[in-house]
Amino acid sequence: MSTAVVPRFRAEDVLDQLHGGLIMLDAGLHILLWNAWVARHSRVPADQALGARFEHVFDERVSPALLRAIDNTLGYGLPAVLSSALHRAPLPLYPDHGAAQAAGALAAPARMVQSVVLTPLDSPEGERLCLIQISDASNSVRREKMLQSHSDVLKRQVGTDGLTGIHNRRHFDEHYAQTLQRVGKTGGTLSLFMVDVDFFKQYNDHYGHGPGDQVLKRVAAALQGQLQRPGDLLARYGGEEFILLMEGLSPRQAAEVAEALRETVYALAEPHAKSLVAHRVTISVGVCTRAVQEGMDGRLLMSAADAALYRAKLGGRNKVVATD
Amino acid sequence: MSILNEIERDALTEIFNVGAGRAAQSLSEIVGDEVRLSVPSVEVLRSGAIDEQVLPRTRGRFATVSQNFDGPFDAEAVLLFTEDRALSIVRDMMGSQMSLDELAEFEREAMCELGNIILNACLSAMADMLEITLNSSLPQYLVSSPDDISARLASAQGDESYVLVLHIDLVIEKHQTDGHLIFLLSSSSLHALVEHVQRYLGKIGLG
């Protein structure tokens, strides 16, 4: 009487049903196992692969990082992971034909995105082998990308001013804090511009809120149009107040930028019957430029720019005051 | 009294710097830019002392990658980066802009691989220079608070346990960051390690 359970299936069949790749190599990189998943996605049948050397079995190049990792696993008996993020597709494996055609490309099909795990395994004879497990990461990459793009859209919405479409105060405050920290480390100057639409309350009272909103949109677009460098950040800071942060300008250059902002709004020639400085919409600008030190309090620059704006308004509006 | 004498500590520092050099080479290949890695110091502490020596200098959470290994001595090797450093490493390697909580699955995988490369390189350098064979588990990635780590240290071993602490300097894409590699060892494993280091020193004529 025997208690041994007679297997009612073959282990090989299980390996071939596995939804993932399995390859076993010996110390000379000869292929000892090549399951059906690998055969299907590599388009190399098992009878051709078994016994062949791993690096010669494919028509295309196997990534050197994978070969090095296999060497390490065989040499030291240490397991290793190769992430899809850093390697993408170390082996020339392709998605199923159907999937590739659905993707619609007549061009060369793209390799499957893979995650690879290498584990050392001792054979019954005491020889060290390397088991390669491969999983298809394309679905998770797709999912990640989708989530990422949704999250990007939401982040943009959270940081955008609904009326003018430029950044809002919340976004600006975050950006300002990060920029202060970064420039504090590397050294450099920051220029903070405070911009206020002159006699805007009177504009709203006279023309109504609808046209008032239109003016804010046009002013925002005009100011935005003056920015050329990717790091420059303009935001709507309050009702008719805008704020702009620029890096690496001298006080003189900052004053020139402020003047260009003032001129561009003046050039819109937007009628404003109730303005006391011109019969058109104008802005006042206060700007302060400072060399940033590590740990500098952002409020200092902010209040200096605010004080400059105040002086510009006091000085008659449609004016620029620059300080450092 | 210190647990390792100066020459033993120097030998271990040398071994781990060989490992760091190998890890840097693998990482440079992956990142496609020069990666530099070095281990400026190695010290052995009682596991209870790690709280005061390593953890309080940092605030916030740690990103950890750990592997258990066994051989002539057994240990759990834990690579620790503070949250902001881990983020800057992942950013440098992949250009991502996320917080640690939203670190996407494949970025965690990248962090896991980075840890695996550094840990394996240190283990393989030990294996080569001390002429031993080590077996290891696959790496595990975990975000932990300093309290979690203290609790792990306290529960993993009894009173008679030690930690081998390596300070690690890492430069990726010209950005400098640092972290720690900690080996949790029982007292018998520590003694076995010291014995192998002494044997190595004897072999190179410094024992």
Interface residues (C-beta under 8 A of the other chain):
Chain A: P64 A65 R68 N72 G75 Y76 G77 L78 P79 A80 V81 L82 S83 S84 A85 L86 H87 S115 V117 T119 P120 A137 S140 V141 E144 L147 Q148 S151
Chain B: S26 E29 I30 M93 M94 E102 A104 E105 F106 E107 E109 A110 C112 E113 N116 I117 N120 L123 S124 A127 T133 L134 N135 S136 S137 L138 P139
